[in-house]
Amino acid sequence: MATTTWSIDPLHSEVLFKVKHLVISTVTGSFKTFSGTITSEDGEFENAKIQFNIDVKSIYTNQEQRDAHLRNADFFEADKYPEIKFQSTSFKKVDDDNYKLTGDLTMKGITKSVELNAEFGGSEKDHSGNIKYGFEVTGKINRKEFGMAYNALTEAGGLALGEDIKLIANVQVVKQ
């Protein structure tokens, strides 16, 4: 069987996260620099191997002071751990357009198995004649499991920052 490899198109993709702040609202951030590949033996996505890397220093929440805090030792410790890495262990079709994506996520030197949802958005030719495929990957992780336990208390005694982080990656991939 022939191996097929797709690369993530960073110009038409995004990696977002959401976290509760003061338990009353949600703060959204993103990573501006990332890369990844999908490789399969039969040209289909099911059972593909997926590898994804994120440059931690590219974090962006629209507040430079907050971004700097997220890069320091309270959170990502970006100088010591400059990348977030994901390596799939399973990519299984659930129904027509939905997949379960399981793999090893490494942040801040800690690797944990995570399960994500991947929704296939379809395929289309771009202006250069390349066939692109779209996916939206969603899931949730607990930041404390990755060594990011920093928090403060509100005046009422609640946590200022949620522990669960929602992940959203909208990606377009193109055959190499």
C-alpha positions as CSV (number, residue, x, y, z in Angstrom):
1,M,0.0,0.0,0.0
2,A,1.1,3.5,-0.7
3,T,1.7,6.0,2.1
4,T,-0.2,9.3,1.9
5,T,0.9,12.3,4.0
6,W,-1.0,15.5,4.5
7,S,0.4,18.7,6.1
8,I,-1.5,21.2,8.1
9,D,-2.0,24.5,6.2
10,P,-1.1,27.1,8.9
11,L,-2.6,30.0,6.9
12,H,-6.1,28.3,7.0
13,S,-5.9,26.7,10.4
14,E,-6.2,27.8,14.0
15,V,-5.5,26.4,17.5
16,L,-7.7,27.9,20.2
17,F,-8.3,27.3,23.9
18,K,-10.9,28.5,26.4
19,V,-10.8,28.7,30.2
20,K,-13.3,30.0,32.8
21,H,-12.2,33.2,34.6
22,L,-13.7,34.0,38.0
23,V,-16.3,31.3,37.2
24,I,-18.4,33.9,35.4
25,S,-16.9,34.3,32.0
26,T,-14.6,32.6,29.5
27,V,-11.3,33.8,28.2
28,T,-10.2,32.6,24.8
29,G,-6.6,32.3,23.6
30,S,-4.7,30.8,20.7
31,F,-1.4,29.7,19.5
32,K,-0.1,31.4,16.4
33,T,2.7,28.9,15.4
34,F,2.1,25.2,15.0
35,S,2.7,22.4,12.5
36,G,1.6,18.9,11.9
37,T,1.1,15.9,9.6
38,I,-1.3,13.1,9.0
39,T,0.0,9.9,7.5
40,S,-2.0,6.8,6.4
41,E,-1.3,3.7,4.5
42,D,-4.4,3.6,2.3
43,G,-5.1,7.3,1.5
44,E,-8.0,7.3,4.0
45,F,-8.1,9.2,7.3
46,E,-9.3,6.3,9.5
47,N,-6.3,4.7,11.3
48,A,-4.0,7.6,10.2
49,K,-1.1,8.6,12.4
50,I,-1.3,12.3,13.4
51,Q,1.6,14.3,14.8
52,F,1.1,17.9,15.9
53,N,3.5,20.5,17.5
54,I,2.7,23.9,19.0
55,D,5.2,26.7,19.7
56,V,4.3,27.6,23.3
57,K,5.8,31.1,23.0
58,S,3.3,31.9,20.2
59,I,0.5,32.0,22.8
60,Y,-1.9,34.9,22.3
61,T,-4.8,36.1,24.4
62,N,-4.9,39.7,23.3
63,Q,-3.3,40.8,26.6
64,E,0.5,40.9,26.6
65,Q,0.7,40.9,30.4
66,R,-1.4,37.7,30.6
67,D,0.5,36.1,27.7
68,A,3.8,36.7,29.5
69,H,2.3,35.2,32.7
70,L,1.2,32.1,30.7
71,R,4.7,31.7,29.4
72,N,6.3,31.7,32.8
73,A,6.8,28.9,35.4
74,D,3.3,29.3,36.8
75,F,1.9,27.9,33.6
76,F,3.8,26.7,30.5
77,E,7.4,27.5,31.5
78,A,8.0,28.2,27.8
79,D,11.8,28.6,28.1
80,K,12.2,25.1,29.5
81,Y,9.3,23.5,27.6
82,P,9.0,25.3,24.3
83,E,6.7,22.9,22.6
84,I,3.4,21.2,23.1
85,K,3.4,17.9,21.3
86,F,0.6,15.5,20.3
87,Q,1.1,12.0,18.8
88,S,-1.9,9.9,17.9
89,T,-2.3,6.3,19.0
90,S,-5.8,5.8,17.4
91,F,-8.0,7.6,14.9
92,K,-11.3,5.8,14.5
93,K,-14.4,6.7,12.5
94,V,-17.5,6.9,14.7
95,D,-20.0,7.8,11.9
96,D,-20.1,9.6,8.6
97,D,-18.2,12.7,9.6
98,N,-17.0,12.1,13.1
99,Y,-13.9,10.4,14.5
100,K,-12.4,9.7,17.9
101,L,-8.8,10.8,18.1
102,T,-6.8,9.3,20.9
103,G,-3.1,10.1,21.5
104,D,-0.3,11.3,23.8
105,L,-0.3,15.0,24.7
106,T,2.9,16.4,26.1
107,M,2.9,19.7,27.9
108,K,5.4,21.1,30.4
109,G,7.3,17.8,30.2
110,I,4.3,15.7,31.2
111,T,2.7,13.2,28.8
112,K,-0.9,12.0,29.2
113,S,-3.3,10.1,27.0
114,V,-6.2,12.3,25.8
115,E,-9.3,11.6,23.7
116,L,-10.5,14.2,21.3
117,N,-13.4,14.5,18.9
118,A,-12.7,15.2,15.2
119,E,-15.4,16.3,12.8
120,F,-14.6,16.0,9.1
121,G,-15.7,19.2,7.3
122,G,-15.3,17.9,3.8
123,S,-12.8,18.5,0.9
124,E,-12.5,21.2,-1.7
125,K,-9.9,22.3,-4.3
126,D,-8.2,25.6,-3.6
127,H,-7.3,28.3,-6.1
128,S,-4.1,26.4,-7.0
129,G,-5.9,23.1,-7.7
130,N,-4.8,21.5,-4.4
131,I,-7.4,19.3,-2.7
132,K,-7.8,20.5,1.0
133,Y,-9.5,18.6,3.7
134,G,-11.0,20.2,6.8
135,F,-11.4,19.0,10.4
136,E,-12.5,20.6,13.6
137,V,-10.9,18.9,16.6
138,T,-12.4,19.5,20.1
139,G,-11.8,18.2,23.6
140,K,-11.1,19.1,27.1
141,I,-8.1,18.6,29.4
142,N,-7.4,19.4,33.0
143,R,-4.4,21.8,33.2
144,K,-3.4,20.6,36.7
145,E,-2.7,17.1,35.2
146,F,0.0,18.9,33.2
147,G,1.7,20.6,36.1
148,M,-0.2,23.9,35.8
149,A,-1.6,24.2,39.3
150,Y,-1.3,28.0,39.7
151,N,-4.5,29.7,40.9
152,A,-5.8,32.5,43.1
153,L,-9.0,32.7,45.1
154,T,-11.8,35.2,44.6
155,E,-13.1,37.3,47.5
156,A,-15.9,34.8,47.8
157,G,-13.4,31.9,48.0
158,G,-13.9,30.5,44.5
159,L,-11.1,29.7,42.1
160,A,-10.1,32.6,39.8
161,L,-9.2,30.3,37.0
162,G,-10.9,27.1,35.8
163,E,-9.0,23.9,35.8
164,D,-10.7,22.5,32.6
165,I,-9.4,23.8,29.3
166,K,-11.5,23.5,26.2
167,L,-9.4,22.8,23.1
168,I,-10.5,23.7,19.5
169,A,-8.4,23.2,16.5
170,N,-9.8,24.1,13.0
171,V,-7.4,22.7,10.5
172,Q,-7.1,22.4,6.8
173,V,-4.7,19.7,5.5
174,V,-3.2,19.3,2.0
175,K,-1.5,16.3,0.4
176,Q,2.3,16.6,0.3
